[in-house]
Amino acid sequence: MNEFTLKYNLLDTSSKQEVLDFIHFLLEKKSVNRRKSHSLNKKQLLKVSVWTDDEIEEMNKNLQKFNQWKIQEW
């Protein structure tokens, strides 16, 4: 950071403003990407279905029936 400060201080006022604008741009870009990531995760989570215990029990019963099937050999 010390090196950055030394170099920054060597710049003229216009160049300093350009550096600050660029830093602001990078921070904004990072913030937007983070927000997109959070909103995407939220959307994905909202699409997750939740099964009740009764539904799971019914599926387990059907799975047991399915496992009893004999596959016809050729």
C-alpha positions as protocol buffer text, in pm:
chain_id: "A"
residue {
  index: 1
  type: MET
  ca { x: 0 y: 0 z: 0 }
}
residue {
  index: 2
  type: ASN
  ca { x: 291 y: 227 z: 70 }
}
residue {
  index: 3
  type: GLU
  ca { x: 408 y: 190 z: -290 }
}
residue {
  index: 4
  type: PHE
  ca { x: 62 y: 279 z: -416 }
}
residue {
  index: 5
  type: THR
  ca { x: 50 y: 591 z: -201 }
}
residue {
  index: 6
  type: LEU
  ca { x: 391 y: 705 z: -320 }
}
residue {
  index: 7
  type: LYS
  ca { x: 296 y: 661 z: -685 }
}
residue {
  index: 8
  type: TYR
  ca { x: -45 y: 816 z: -634 }
}
residue {
  index: 9
  type: ASN
  ca { x: 111 y: 1126 z: -481 }
}
residue {
  index: 10
  type: LEU
  ca { x: 329 y: 1170 z: -790 }
}
residue {
  index: 11
  type: LEU
  ca { x: 23 y: 1207 z: -1013 }
}
residue {
  index: 12
  type: ASP
  ca { x: -134 y: 1535 z: -1111 }
}
residue {
  index: 13
  type: THR
  ca { x: -487 y: 1620 z: -997 }
}
residue {
  index: 14
  type: SER
  ca { x: -654 y: 1497 z: -1314 }
}
residue {
  index: 15
  type: SER
  ca { x: -472 y: 1163 z: -1304 }
}
residue {
  index: 16
  type: LYS
  ca { x: -556 y: 1122 z: -936 }
}
residue {
  index: 17
  type: GLN
  ca { x: -922 y: 1167 z: -1020 }
}
residue {
  index: 18
  type: GLU
  ca { x: -890 y: 909 z: -1297 }
}
residue {
  index: 19
  type: VAL
  ca { x: -741 y: 657 z: -1051 }
}
residue {
  index: 20
  type: LEU
  ca { x: -1021 y: 724 z: -804 }
}
residue {
  index: 21
  type: ASP
  ca { x: -1281 y: 680 z: -1077 }
}
residue {
  index: 22
  type: PHE
  ca { x: -1125 y: 352 z: -1180 }
}
residue {
  index: 23
  type: ILE
  ca { x: -1121 y: 226 z: -820 }
}
residue {
  index: 24
  type: HIS
  ca { x: -1485 y: 327 z: -786 }
}
residue {
  index: 25
  type: PHE
  ca { x: -1564 y: 139 z: -1108 }
}
residue {
  index: 26
  type: LEU
  ca { x: -1393 y: -177 z: -981 }
}
residue {
  index: 27
  type: LEU
  ca { x: -1576 y: -161 z: -649 }
}
residue {
  index: 28
  type: GLU
  ca { x: -1909 y: -106 z: -819 }
}
residue {
  index: 29
  type: LYS
  ca { x: -1845 y: -395 z: -1056 }
}
residue {
  index: 30
  type: LYS
  ca { x: -1763 y: -622 z: -763 }
}
residue {
  index: 31
  type: SER
  ca { x: -2075 y: -511 z: -578 }
}
residue {
  index: 32
  type: VAL
  ca { x: -2300 y: -576 z: -879 }
}
residue {
  index: 33
  type: ASN
  ca { x: -2155 y: -924 z: -926 }
}
residue {
  index: 34
  type: ARG
  ca { x: -2211 y: -1001 z: -560 }
}
residue {
  index: 35
  type: ARG
  ca { x: -2572 y: -880 z: -579 }
}
residue {
  index: 36
  type: LYS
  ca { x: -2634 y: -1089 z: -890 }
}
residue {
  index: 37
  type: SER
  ca { x: -2490 y: -1392 z: -718 }
}
residue {
  index: 38
  type: HIS
  ca { x: -2708 y: -1339 z: -410 }
}
residue {
  index: 39
  type: SER
  ca { x: -3022 y: -1284 z: -611 }
}
residue {
  index: 40
  type: LEU
  ca { x: -2951 y: -1593 z: -821 }
}
residue {
  index: 41
  type: ASN
  ca { x: -2900 y: -1803 z: -509 }
}
residue {
  index: 42
  type: LYS
  ca { x: -3221 y: -1668 z: -363 }
}
residue {
  index: 43
  type: LYS
  ca { x: -3414 y: -1754 z: -680 }
}
residue {
  index: 44
  type: GLN
  ca { x: -3270 y: -2104 z: -681 }
}
residue {
  index: 45
  type: LEU
  ca { x: -3359 y: -2156 z: -316 }
}
residue {
  index: 46
  type: LEU
  ca { x: -3714 y: -2042 z: -375 }
}
residue {
  index: 47
  type: LYS
  ca { x: -3752 y: -2314 z: -639 }
}
residue {
  index: 48
  type: VAL
  ca { x: -3656 y: -2593 z: -399 }
}
residue {
  index: 49
  type: SER
  ca { x: -3952 y: -2809 z: -322 }
}
residue {
  index: 50
  type: VAL
  ca { x: -4027 y: -2932 z: 27 }
}
residue {
  index: 51
  type: TRP
  ca { x: -4177 y: -3275 z: 82 }
}
residue {
  index: 52
  type: THR
  ca { x: -4383 y: -3368 z: 381 }
}
residue {
  index: 53
  type: ASP
  ca { x: -4318 y: -3679 z: 588 }
}
residue {
  index: 54
  type: ASP
  ca { x: -4631 y: -3838 z: 440 }
}
residue {
  index: 55
  type: GLU
  ca { x: -4505 y: -3783 z: 87 }
}
residue {
  index: 56
  type: ILE
  ca { x: -4167 y: -3934 z: 172 }
}
residue {
  index: 57
  type: GLU
  ca { x: -4333 y: -4234 z: 333 }
}
residue {
  index: 58
  type: GLU
  ca { x: -4546 y: -4288 z: 22 }
}
residue {
  index: 59
  type: MET
  ca { x: -4240 y: -4273 z: -200 }
}
residue {
  index: 60
  type: ASN
  ca { x: -4060 y: -4526 z: 19 }
}
residue {
  index: 61
  type: LYS
  ca { x: -4356 y: -4765 z: -11 }
}
residue {
  index: 62
  type: ASN
  ca { x: -4352 y: -4733 z: -388 }
}
residue {
  index: 63
  type: LEU
  ca { x: -3977 y: -4781 z: -394 }
}
residue {
  index: 64
  type: GLN
  ca { x: -4014 y: -5108 z: -208 }
}
residue {
  index: 65
  type: LYS
  ca { x: -4269 y: -5223 z: -466 }
}
residue {
  index: 66
  type: PHE
  ca { x: -4039 y: -5116 z: -745 }
}
residue {
  index: 67
  type: ASN
  ca { x: -3747 y: -5312 z: -597 }
}
residue {
  index: 68
  type: GLN
  ca { x: -3958 y: -5629 z: -599 }
}
residue {
  index: 69
  type: TRP
  ca { x: -4003 y: -5624 z: -975 }
}
residue {
  index: 70
  type: LYS
  ca { x: -3823 y: -5893 z: -1165 }
}
residue {
  index: 71
  type: ILE
  ca { x: -3647 y: -5784 z: -1478 }
}
residue {
  index: 72
  type: GLN
  ca { x: -3719 y: -6005 z: -1776 }
}
residue {
  index: 73
  type: GLU
  ca { x: -3402 y: -6157 z: -1912 }
}
residue {
  index: 74
  type: TRP
  ca { x: -3358 y: -6208 z: -2283 }
}
